Amino acid sequence: MDGDEFEPILGSLQKKKPWEVDFKVYDPHDLLVKQEAIVDRLQSPLALSRETTTLLLRCCFWKEESLLESFLLDRDGTLAKVGLPEHPPRPKFEAGDESFMCEICYCDGADETYLALWCGHRFCRDCYRAYVSGKVHEGESWRIRCPAVKCRTLLGLEPARFILADDKAMLNRYEENLTRSFVNDLPTFSWCPAPNCEYAIECQVPRSTWETTIPTVHCRCGKAFCFSCKHDDHIPAPCSLVSMWMQKCKDDSETSNWIKANTKECVKCKSTIEKNGGCNHMVCRECHHEFCWVCMGPWAEHGQSYYNCNRFDEDSSKNARDSVSKSRAMLERYLHYFTRYNNHEQSAKLARRLLAATEKNMDQIQRDHTLSWIEVQFLSEAVDVLSLCRSTLKWSYVLGYYMKSGNQKTIFENNQSDLEMATELLNELVENPITEDGPSIEEFKRMVIDKSTYVKTRWETILADITAGLQENRWQFESE
Amino acid sequence: MADVPKRILKEIERLNRDPVPGIEVNTIEDNIRYFNVIMCGPSKSPYEGGRFKLELFLPEEYPMSPPKVRFLTKMYHPNIDKLGRICLDILKDKWSPALQIRTVLLSIQALLSAPNPDDPLANDVADQWKTDEKLAIQTATEWTQKYAIEVWAKNPEVKP
């Protein structure tokens, strides 16, 4: 594939949708090619050895233009700043002499073989191997320096490969670390977060627009994730809302809201008390303080009115009641959104199971109705659409939770409910097996395709609207 | 002691032959990788006159990994926490296998002369150092008196 071409997502020839972003998936080999290509581009303008060019690029995190600029302005300074010679000598092991002593193992004399970088610090071969292997084991690569105290000289790639030449496994690991560092050092690259996936993704969408254009990328392994926060695909909710929501769910902060709504604290010892019956004359189990449940005042002031607190209308008790009902309303609001969010998450899981069942179903239909494999694809395509919509619906509830009320929100909620209804209908249709007395296979196929197309249209409508709204700053969000 | 690297034996030999001024390094019988250290507080510092106990251990990977060093005497110092752990770059990422027990101990001694409250390990001490350096130095002097001078006067023959 050409270096500057991006793979289109979601089908091949469609025009890019407003919520889609350009990205490119790299396998480990592509990554090597990419690194070499950048080095190639810079080597001749810099007129340096390949080794030095590579190290310079790595030192400045592959910022080609700024490297070129600073190099042209101050050639020696740029080299000195990263501690590199123009043409590093070829690494070689040399025989020791009378004056040689390895500062690491204290071996000395002419029997030893040593290596020295251009800084002149000499260490014996075994120590160099142990040192570099240890660093590679820790995940280091090009940042490995001469082992001497406070020496800034970079070991370099060629010497490292030379030292590890007899240890193939370690050498491979070194090369892996180099690639790992390449992806980690470039802000436009990211590893796919799926376990054991070795693909990396390049996405050029500028960081400043990540909140309005959610950079959802699709790895070749099937994982869809947000390039910004690395969370699983969370379109259409922006990262900031997702992180607030996840924190909220994790904190279980609603438990404390429930406590707030259903219990009161003993005025004296602050024990949490839930009243589950009886009269208003409370005696705290902990400190035996006696108070009125309704007005929270000391019981002694109440006289004998056990079931009627005549102090109910006083301002202080009014305020207390207001705060209790407000906190209860907030809890109900959260639960409203959470139930729906959770429902779509569960349904998405079921949809994955449905996919397995659908594959069986497709087999069955193929055999029963002598249809070709391609002709029964409509079922799995419908399930794909379902999964997509479930995910979007799920995150749309997070968006809704934080969205301020108003006309804009009403429009959003209408779109949401349209998509939700259509999705449920499609789900029902796909789930039901074909029966003798049901519609014919041709009719069933037509219904599924019609429904899928409709759902897809609704999906595109809501995503287009939300994306436009984010970009136009039309949505107002509130944090708690 | 079966597999003691030549390097460790040589370092011990050199430390015995040519001791570091102001620092005593004592080996113990049953573990050649463990050392009891007594460090004199550097002059013109709040630690002057104190004799501070440290333990030093050379891990299996030494010298590819740094030694583990910890103060046993209570210290009032922004880069030393209450467990005696020391925040010093050469004991962590700036470690070089060409460093030795000798150079490590000298660096720790230098840290006593030049506390670095901007890279603290003990946050409360570092804050004190930054807000009221005079008071911090006074506290350090008091601690030195109490834990690193008087202790020795009471039990002169106790070896750490």
Contacts between the chains, C-beta under 8 A, distances in Angstrom:
chain1	res1	chain2	res2	distance
A	103	B	97	7.8
A	103	B	98	4.0
A	104	B	7	7.0
A	104	B	63	5.8
A	104	B	97	4.5
A	104	B	98	6.1
A	105	B	5	6.8
A	105	B	6	6.3
A	105	B	7	5.0
A	105	B	63	7.9
A	106	B	6	5.9
A	106	B	7	4.9
A	106	B	10	4.6
A	106	B	11	7.8
A	107	B	6	7.0
A	121	B	98	7.8
A	123	B	98	7.8
A	127	B	97	7.0
A	130	B	64	5.9
A	131	B	64	6.3
A	131	B	97	5.9
A	134	B	61	7.3
A	134	B	64	4.7
A	134	B	65	7.9
A	147	B	96	5.7
A	147	B	97	5.2
A	147	B	98	5.6
A	148	B	96	6.4
A	148	B	98	5.2
A	149	B	96	4.7
A	149	B	98	5.1
A	149	B	99	5.6
A	149	B	103	7.2
A	150	B	94	8.0
A	150	B	96	7.3
A	151	B	96	7.7
